[in-house]
Amino acid sequence: MIVNRYHRFFRRLQVLFVGILFSSLLFIAPVHAVSSAAVSPERLNQLDTSLQQEIDKERQQATAEAESKLDREAIAAIEETKKAIAAIERGKTQEAIAALERATGKIDILVAQYPKLALIPVAAQVAIIDFAPQDFNLVDRIRKQVKSAVNAEDFPAARELLNNLMSEIRTAIVNLPLERYPDATKQAARLLNEGKIDEAKGVLQLALSTLVVTEQARPLPLVKAHTDLVTAVTLAEKDRDAAQRLLEDARTQLKLAQELGYARGDREYAAFDKAIKNLERQVKARENTAGAFAKLQEQFSSFFNRVSEVVKPGDSSNRAEARNEREKVKG
């Protein structure tokens, strides 16, 4: 199953990553279209095009954001570490020590620049992952199976089931851990000076294998809901029936996002559902929807950004503080 290969790929990446950039492309799943019932072919084509454009825009934005976070000094430090390992394998101990000195110097600069930041991004990959069913009954069945697997402590089965509830633009970022990596390069240099070649190589290989993966998920149902809303507003004056069907589908996509677990307990879901119902009423009554939509769009954008926050292993409460610290230093 492709989804299982994706899952295993990233878990292996978390513990075995030894390069700077990913060497393979991730699977890009087909995107489910919104309900086409009673929508004319012309409208459906317009909607499909708008949806694909919106998804492409979000993917491009995710890629640009990820690439902007990559730190050249951290990447260079890992490259120097790899050079040190290569030098050790060639029997060039002094060359390896020199490479480690350069790596340590770069890392020390990073620690001084970002004293509160634990992770520095060094590589990124963005992929569209859309395996979640559109059938709410099927989603509910999978969720119950996940709970049963967890209760039975069958965590591998639970993880595989959870993969079937993914519908998102996934950004995976590989990070250099500032707390552990500097100690590894210094320890390896000391071991080389002591003539303990194999031990030094082992320390460096372990350091490269413990880079940390953080992830960000932009929920596709929310992207689809936003596309529905935008298209509905453009159709409100000339095709009220189509506009109302799109608004109804937007509510469905919001519910799907919630059922898939994207900020499931957030109270804004109910507020958005109520706001869209109000838009449906305004469209039916031929009222002006521009003001209501502008307000909803602003709230929706803020909600989307919050739901799409970065998730990482051992995620701590000081995530925002660390991010702000780095932005302040870069700015």
C-alpha positions in Angstrom: 0.0 0.0 0.0 1.4 3.4 -1.0 0.3 5.1 2.1 2.3 2.6 4.2 5.4 3.2 2.1 5.0 6.9 2.7 4.7 6.3 6.4 7.7 4.0 6.7 9.8 6.4 4.5 9.5 9.2 6.9 10.1 7.1 10.0 13.2 5.7 8.3 14.1 9.3 7.4 13.9 10.4 11.0 16.5 7.9 12.1 18.5 7.1 9.0 18.7 10.4 7.1 22.3 10.9 5.9 22.0 13.5 3.2 21.0 17.1 2.9 18.2 16.9 0.3 15.7 14.1 -0.2 16.6 11.9 -3.1 13.2 10.7 -4.1 9.8 12.1 -4.9 6.8 11.4 -2.6 3.6 10.1 -3.9 1.1 12.7 -5.0 -2.4 11.4 -4.6 -5.3 12.5 -6.8 -7.4 15.2 -5.3 -11.1 14.4 -4.7 -13.5 16.7 -6.4 -16.4 18.2 -4.6 -19.9 16.8 -5.2 -21.0 17.3 -8.8 -24.7 16.6 -8.2 -26.9 19.0 -10.2 -23.9 21.2 -11.2 -23.6 21.9 -14.9 -20.4 20.6 -16.7 -19.3 24.2 -17.3 -19.6 25.1 -13.6 -18.0 21.8 -12.6 -15.0 22.4 -14.9 -14.7 26.0 -13.5 -14.8 24.6 -10.0 -12.3 21.8 -10.7 -9.9 24.4 -12.2 -10.3 26.8 -9.3 -9.7 24.0 -6.8 -6.6 22.7 -8.6 -5.3 26.3 -8.8 -5.9 26.8 -5.1 -4.2 23.6 -4.1 -1.2 24.4 -6.4 -1.0 27.9 -4.8 -1.0 26.4 -1.3 1.6 23.8 -2.3 3.9 26.5 -3.8 3.4 28.6 -0.7 4.3 25.7 1.5 7.4 25.0 -0.6 8.5 28.6 -0.5 8.0 28.9 3.3 9.9 25.6 3.9 12.8 26.7 1.7 13.0 30.1 3.3 13.6 28.4 6.7 16.6 26.3 5.6 19.8 27.5 7.2 22.9 27.4 5.1 25.3 27.3 8.0 23.5 24.3 9.4 23.6 22.6 6.0 27.3 23.3 5.7 27.9 21.9 9.2 26.3 18.6 8.1 28.3 18.6 4.9 31.5 19.1 6.9 30.5 16.1 9.1 30.0 14.0 6.0 33.4 15.1 4.8 34.9 14.1 8.1 33.5 10.6 7.8 34.8 10.3 4.3 38.2 11.4 5.4 38.2 8.9 8.2 37.4 6.1 5.7 40.4 7.2 3.6 42.6 7.2 6.6 43.0 11.0 6.6 42.7 11.7 10.3 44.0 15.3 10.2 41.7 16.1 7.3 38.8 14.7 9.3 39.7 16.8 12.4 39.9 19.9 10.2 36.4 19.2 8.8 35.1 18.7 12.3 36.6 22.0 13.5 34.8 23.8 10.6 31.6 22.0 11.5 31.9 22.8 15.2 32.6 26.5 14.4 29.5 26.8 12.3 27.3 25.1 14.9 28.7 27.3 17.7 27.7 30.4 15.6 24.2 28.9 15.3 23.9 28.3 19.0 25.0 31.9 19.7 22.5 33.2 17.2 19.5 31.1 18.3 20.0 30.4 22.0 16.4 29.4 22.5 16.0 27.4 19.3 16.4 23.6 19.6 16.1 22.7 15.9 17.6 24.3 12.7 16.0 23.3 9.3 18.4 21.8 6.8 16.1 20.0 4.2 12.4 20.0 3.2 9.9 18.2 1.1 6.3 19.1 0.2 3.8 16.5 -1.0 0.0 16.3 -1.5 -1.3 13.3 0.5 -5.0 12.6 0.0 -6.1 9.2 1.1 -9.1 10.1 3.3 -12.5 8.9 2.1 -15.3 11.5 1.5 -17.9 9.1 3.1 -18.4 10.2 6.8 -19.6 6.7 7.7 -16.3 5.2 6.4 -14.3 7.9 8.3 -16.1 7.0 11.5 -15.5 3.3 10.9 -11.7 3.9 10.5 -11.7 6.1 13.6 -13.3 3.4 15.6 -10.7 0.9 14.3 -7.9 3.2 15.3 -9.3 3.4 18.8 -9.6 -0.3 19.0 -6.1 -0.8 17.8 -4.8 1.7 20.4 -6.8 0.1 23.2 -5.2 -3.2 22.2 -1.8 -1.5 22.1 -1.4 -2.6 18.5 0.3 0.7 17.6 1.7 -0.3 14.2 -1.9 -1.2 13.1 -3.1 2.1 14.5 -0.5 4.1 12.6 -1.4 2.4 9.3 -5.1 3.1 9.9 -4.3 6.8 10.7 -2.6 7.1 7.4 -6.0 6.5 5.8 -7.4 9.7 7.5 -4.9 12.0 5.8 -6.0 14.7 3.4 -3.4 17.4 3.4 -0.5 19.2 1.9 2.3 17.8 4.0 5.6 19.6 4.6 8.3 17.6 6.2 11.4 19.4 7.4 14.6 17.7 8.5 16.3 19.6 11.4 19.7 19.7 13.0 19.2 19.4 16.8 21.3 22.1 18.4 21.3 20.5 21.8 23.0 17.2 20.7 24.8 17.8 17.5 27.6 20.1 18.8 28.6 17.6 21.5 28.9 14.9 18.8 31.3 16.8 16.6 33.4 17.8 19.6 33.4 14.2 21.0 34.4 12.8 17.6 37.3 15.3 17.3 38.6 14.3 20.7 38.4 10.6 19.9 40.3 11.2 16.7 43.0 13.0 18.6 43.2 10.0 20.9 43.5 7.6 18.0 40.1 6.0 18.5 39.2 6.1 14.8 36.3 3.7 14.8 34.7 5.2 17.8 34.9 8.7 16.2 33.3 7.4 13.0 30.5 5.8 15.0 29.8 9.0 16.9 29.5 11.0 13.7 27.3 8.4 12.0 25.0 8.4 15.0 24.8 12.2 14.9 23.8 12.1 11.2 21.2 9.5 12.0 19.4 11.5 14.7 18.3 14.5 12.7 14.8 15.4 13.7 11.8 15.6 11.3 9.1 18.2 11.9 5.8 18.3 9.9 3.2 20.7 8.9 -0.2 19.7 7.5 -2.4 22.1 5.5 -5.8 20.3 5.5 -7.1 19.8 2.0 -10.8 19.8 3.1 -10.3 23.4 4.3 -8.7 24.4 1.0 -11.7 22.9 -0.8 -14.1 24.7 1.5 -12.4 28.0 0.8 -12.6 27.3 -3.0 -16.3 26.5 -2.6 -16.9 29.8 -0.8 -14.9 31.9 -3.3 -16.7 30.3 -6.3 -20.1 30.6 -4.6 -19.7 34.3 -4.1 -18.9 34.8 -7.8 -22.0 32.8 -8.8 -24.4 34.4 -6.3 -25.8 37.0 -8.7 -26.1 34.8 -11.8 -26.7 31.3 -10.5 -28.1 31.2 -7.0 -28.8 27.4 -7.1 -25.2 26.6 -7.9 -24.0 29.0 -5.3 -26.1 27.4 -2.6 -24.9 24.0 -3.5 -21.3 25.2 -3.3 -22.0 26.7 0.1 -23.5 23.4 1.2 -20.4 21.6 0.0 -18.2 24.1 1.9 -20.0 23.1 5.1 -19.5 19.5 4.2 -15.8 20.0 3.7 -15.5 21.8 7.0 -17.2 18.9 8.8 -14.9 16.5 7.0 -11.8 18.4 8.2 -13.1 18.2 11.7 -14.0 14.5 11.4 -10.4 13.8 10.1 -9.1 15.3 13.3 -7.7 18.6 12.1 -8.3 20.8 15.2 -11.3 18.6 15.9 -12.3 20.3 19.1 -12.0 23.9 17.8 -15.1 26.0 18.4 -14.6 27.9 15.2 -16.0 25.0 13.2 -19.5 25.7 14.6 -19.0 29.4 14.0 -18.1 28.8 10.3 -21.0 26.5 9.8 -23.4 29.2 11.2 -21.7 31.9 9.0 -22.1 29.8 5.9 -25.7 29.0 6.6 -26.2 32.8 6.9 -24.5 33.2 3.5 -26.9 30.6 2.1 -29.9 32.6 3.4 -28.5 35.8 1.9 -28.0 34.2 -1.5 -31.5 32.8 -1.4 -32.9 36.3 -0.5 -30.8 38.0 -3.2 -29.0 40.1 -0.6 -25.5 41.5 -1.0 -23.0 38.9 0.3 -19.7 40.8 -0.2 -19.4 42.1 3.4 -20.3 38.8 5.0 -17.9 36.9 2.8 -15.0 39.3 3.4 -15.4 38.9 7.1 -15.7 35.1 6.8 -12.7 34.9 4.6 -10.5 36.9 7.0 -11.6 34.6 9.9 -11.1 31.5 7.8 -7.6 32.5 6.8 -6.6 32.9 10.4 -8.1 29.6 11.3 -6.4 27.8 8.4 -3.0 29.1 9.5 -3.6 28.1 13.1 -4.7 24.6 12.1 -1.6 24.2 9.9 0.9 24.8 12.7 4.1 22.8 12.7 4.0 19.5 14.6 7.2 17.8 15.8 8.2 15.0 18.1 7.9 16.1 21.7 6.2 19.3 20.7 6.6 21.8 23.6 4.6 24.8 24.7 7.5 27.2 23.8 7.2 26.4 20.1 5.9 29.9 19.2 8.5 31.5 21.4 11.3 29.7 19.7 9.9 30.5 16.2 9.6 34.2 17.2 13.1 34.2 18.5 14.5 33.0 15.2 12.4 35.4 13.2 13.5 38.3 15.4 17.2 37.4 14.8 16.7 36.9 11.0 14.7 40.2 10.8 
